[in-house]
Amino acid sequence: MSWPSPSSMLSLFLILTVPLANAVVYECPAECECDLMPPNNASWAVFCHRGGINDTKFAEILNRLPTTLRMLEIEAPSWRPRNKFKWNDNLNRFSQLRVLRLIGSGILAISRSIRLPSLEILDLRHNKIEHATMSNFGGMPALRFLDLSSNKLSILPTGVFTYLRSLRSLSLARNNITDMSTNLLRGLGTLRALHLDGNPIPIKHINDVFSDVLQLEDLYLNQCNLTAIANLSLDRIPHLRSLGLARNDLHAVPTAELHLLHRLSFLDLSGNQIREIGPCAFCSNNLTSLDLSHNLLGLDKDAFHADAFRNIPLYELDLSYNHLDNFESTNLGWAMDSIRILALSGNYIQGFPMQLTEKLTALTHLHMAYNDIEDIPLIFPPEYINLRFLNISGNRLSHLPDNMGRMLPKLKEFDLSFNRFTSFSYSALSFINYLERVYLQGNPWDCSCAIQNLQAHMRDRYALRHQLKYNEARCAEPKLFEGQPVLAVIEVNDCAVLFGARYGLTQSSELLILLGALLSAALALTMLLLCFYCVREKQYKGTYVTREHSSAASEPLSPANPMLESISYHPIHSGTLPSPPKPAAAYFGI
């Protein structure tokens, strides 16, 4: 057997060690949270929500992330320091990146050198972007969703989106766009959703855009200063399924204008001045979801005509913030049998009266937020038994009844945010542990004790922490933890160590309870001993008196011998015996 030469051994050693020396070990940046993505956990999803990111930190974050990055989201909550950085072309390292969200980061412009071939979602909301050109989007051929809302765009040149051949949704909402070129959307044959909310665009320019997107299905013209839509050429987009007309100045339902939209299934008329819903207001449509919130429907006695919802398959209705203090489900008429989702938030209902949901046999989702509710009743109306989602956020609730599980056996999602909860009882915690999603933010949580039970609930749903806004579930007590997220509390020094931890008691409370129990036990024992002593004393005295009387009764009342009758009784004095009788004639037998 021949051994390899030293030179070949050295070569083999270099082959094995050089790749290890050059390997880069990636770590999650301190400003972010990182999740591994299925199916093989080789890709990362990174969420940076701690705020305070500048250009330097942004560059450091990008350098620490692997090239297999699939998702990057940077957004600072309102209570965190704001982010402020520029676009960084080091993003081009991530050829597998599919989702990029840089929200509220103070970005002034989009790079012209973007090369992100796999990017599907680009979200640049709430920045300071003023201009956009064709070259900004040339390196994103797979882009499907583009959100440029809440920026400072004013002029969009013709053909700016030409390279986005796969684009399905475009949001230009809340910019300063006053003019739209005729061919702005030409070539976007896959575009299905267009958001133009909050832009003072003339109706004529909007109509001109329709010619390039005849296939459009979703159109949102919310807050566009519309007083009527009679001049809006909706007949050019006959495939329209969703229409947003919220926060305009409409005083009535535009029934005539909606007549040609036979496929319309979602309509948003919220935030207008509508006071009544007339007969057959939506008969020509196929409405399944209708938003009438923030109107004036509660100011008129008969705001809902009996045939208002005739011949439509309506299953979702939002009547929030309509000054409804005495709503009855019978007002829904034809829709009573089909309504599954009903929103009544922001009214003056103050409870859960029977007439609110009576005969709504299909109801599964109910929104009762901001109704000044103080308590949950011990018995809900029968329709609540089928609820899968209940929203009671923004009220004045501080505790949950022990029988919630029996009243809401099918509940899966529960919104308890922005109430007055400081802790949960053992029974309430058992109930929410049974649910899939519970919204807890905005409550003054007491993190001094038993917060571990709530933390365990949140950790079990850690994958949903962003949807459930766990960062906004913060401690109000004690002062040491005030303002910190509940999940960030690590050491709690005032927790009970025995039975009290189960019921949310502190060490001092537990010691007081134990001391009170000991004192009560001692007092009870003392009382028992006193009672026992009194009974024994009474029995002893009774026995003495009985014996004395028995002795007196046993003595003879007169001498047995008649001869002794003449003998007088003399009391016995101490130390002196009576003298014997003198002999008499009887003594001698005479």
Buried (B, 14 or more C-beta within 10 A) or exposed (E): EEEEEEEEEEEEEEEEEEEEEEEEEBEBBEBBBBBEBEEEEEBBBBBBBBBEBBEEBBBEBBEBBBEBBBBBBBBBBEEEEEBBBBBBEEBBBBEBBBBBBBBBBBBEBBBBEBBBEBBBBBBBBBBBBBBBBBBBBBBBBBBBBBBBBBBEBEBBEBBBBBBBEBBBBBBBBBBEBEEBBEBBBBBBEBBBBBBBBBBEBEBEBBBBBBBBBEEBBBBBBBBBEBEBBEEBBBEBBEEBBBBBBBBBEBEBBBBEBBBEBEEBBBBBBBBBEBBBBEEBBBBBBBBBBBBBBBBBBBEEEEBBBEBBBBBBEBBBBBBBBBBBEEBBBEBBBBBBEBBBBBBBBBBEBBEBBEEBBBBBEBBBBBBBBBBEBEEBEEEBBEBBBBBBBBBBBBBEBBBBBBBBBEBBEEBBBBBBBBBEBBBBBEEBBBBBBBBEBBBBBBBBBBBBBBBBBBBEBBEEBEEBBBEBBBBBBBBBBBEBBEEBBBBBBEEBEBBBEEEBBEBBBBBEBBBEBBEEEEEEEEEEEEEEEEEEEEEEEEEEEEEEEEEEEEEEEEEEEEEEEEEEEEEEEEEEEEEEEEEEEEEEEEEEEE
